[in-house]
Amino acid sequence: MNTTHTAIRISASDSNALAEAKKVIQAGGIIIYPTDTVYGFGVDATNKTAIKNLNKIKKRTGPLSIIVSNMKMAFSISNLSQNQETLLSIKLGGANTIIVPLIPGFVHPLISGDDNTVGIRIPQHSFGTDLVSILGKPITTTSVNISGRSPLINSEKIMDVFGHFVDLFIDEGDLLSSKGSKILKLEEEHFTVIRK
């Protein structure tokens, strides 16, 4: 965790942004990156130390959602029936996070829920999905805030508050105001709304 210097700041449109983000994630670091709702904190979803560092920054514990690159990855880490896969393929994408039963071993247990579930997203913004694609494994997606406070969407404010705690900020300027993704839980063959 970077506590001694200010995060490197790269424009989301910079051709090196993905490569730099990959380097930081592989080294166990923390990035901030844009999604289709709010900015997200990203760490390697299999790295215990990185997850613990992220939880310290957010002042929270408990499950974290992850980004998967595509439906194939979503199916590969989820313990689902064929009917559930069909339901998931209809709902997953954009501003929806879907909590699904998890096949053990794909993410660190610190991220998954007590019932061995995990929230997955495929945002419409390509940065996170492209990064997961080149990493070959999921990253976390959790809003840039202290737990319980509103997500930060202003670039300068993000640097002021979190610049000394993260390694890389993928900057896309100020984002539109958003409460984050809608969270649904896939239970048997229906969805329960957890957060609107």
Residue pairs with C-beta under 8 A, 6 or more apart in sequence:
1 29
1 30
1 53
1 56
1 57
1 165
2 29
2 30
2 164
2 165
2 166
2 167
3 164
3 165
4 164
5 164
6 159
6 163
6 164
7 32
7 159
7 162
7 163
7 164
7 166
7 167
7 168
7 169
8 20
8 167
8 168
8 169
9 159
9 163
9 168
9 169
9 171
10 16
10 17
10 20
10 168
10 169
10 170
10 171
11 17
11 170
11 171
11 172
12 33
12 34
12 127
12 170
12 171
12 172
13 172
17 127
17 170
18 127
18 130
18 131
18 134
20 168
21 31
21 33
21 42
21 127
21 131
21 168
21 170
22 131
22 134
22 135
24 30
24 31
24 167
24 168
25 31
25 42
25 43
25 44
25 131
25 135
25 139
26 44
26 135
27 167
28 43
28 44
28 47
28 49
28 50
29 43
29 50
29 166
29 167
29 168
30 41
30 42
30 43
30 50
30 53
30 54
30 57
30 165
30 166
30 167
30 168
31 41
31 42
31 43
31 166
31 167
31 168
31 169
31 170
32 39
32 40
32 41
32 42
32 144
32 158
32 162
32 166
32 168
32 169
32 170
33 39
33 40
33 42
33 127
33 128
33 131
33 170
34 40
34 125
34 127
34 170
34 172
34 175
35 67
35 121
35 123
35 125
35 127
35 128
35 141
36 94
36 95
36 123
36 124
36 125
37 95
37 123
37 178
37 179
37 180
37 181
38 143
38 144
38 151
38 152
38 153
38 175
38 178
38 180
39 143
39 144
39 151
39 152
39 153
39 158
39 175
40 67
40 128
40 140
40 141
40 142
40 143
40 144
41 54
41 57
41 58
41 140
41 141
41 142
41 143
41 144
41 166
42 67
42 128
42 131
42 139
42 140
42 141
43 50
43 51
43 53
43 54
43 139
43 140
44 50
44 135
44 137
44 139
45 51
45 64
45 66
45 106
45 107
45 108
45 111
45 137
45 138
45 139
45 140
46 106
46 107
46 108
46 137
46 138
47 108
48 108
48 110
51 64
51 108
51 110
51 111
51 140
52 110
54 64
54 140
54 142
55 61
55 110
57 162
57 165
57 166
58 142
58 145
58 146
58 147
59 146
59 147
60 147
62 113
63 111
63 112
63 113
63 117
63 118
63 119
64 110
64 111
64 119
64 140
64 141
64 142
65 97
65 118
65 119
65 120
65 121
65 140
65 141
65 142
65 181
65 183
66 107
66 111
66 118
66 119
66 120
66 121
66 138
66 139
66 140
66 141
67 120
67 121
67 122
67 123
67 128
67 129
67 131
67 132
67 138
67 139
67 140
67 141
68 74
68 77
68 120
68 121
68 122
68 129
68 132
68 138
69 122
69 129
69 130
69 132
69 133
70 122
70 129
70 133
71 88
71 89
71 92
71 122
73 132
73 138
74 88
74 92
74 100
74 120
74 122
75 85
75 88
76 103
76 106
77 102
77 103
77 106
77 107
77 118
77 120
77 138
78 84
78 85
78 88
78 100
78 101
78 102
78 103
78 120
79 100
79 101
79 102
79 103
80 88
80 100
80 101
80 186
83 189
84 100
84 186
84 188
84 189
87 186
87 189
87 190
87 191
88 98
88 100
88 186
91 98
91 184
91 186
91 191
92 98
92 120
92 121
92 122
93 122
93 124
94 122
94 123
94 124
95 123
95 124
95 181
95 182
96 121
96 181
96 182
96 183
96 184
97 119
97 120
97 121
97 141
97 181
97 182
97 183
97 184
98 119
98 120
98 121
98 183
98 184
98 185
98 186
98 191
99 113
99 117
99 118
99 119
99 120
99 183
99 184
99 185
99 186
99 194
100 117
100 118
100 119
100 120
100 186
101 115
101 116
101 117
101 186
102 112
102 116
102 117
102 118
104 116
106 137
106 138
107 118
107 138
111 118
111 140
112 118
117 185
119 183
120 138
121 128
121 141
121 181
122 129
123 129
123 141
123 181
127 170
128 139
128 141
131 139
132 138
132 139
143 151
143 180
144 151
144 152
144 158
144 162
145 151
145 152
151 178
151 179
151 180
152 158
152 161
152 162
153 174
153 175
153 176
153 177
153 178
154 174
155 169
155 171
155 172
155 173
155 174
158 169
159 169
162 169
163 169
180 195
181 195
182 193
182 195
182 196
183 193
183 194
183 195
184 191
184 192
184 193
184 194
185 191
185 192
185 194
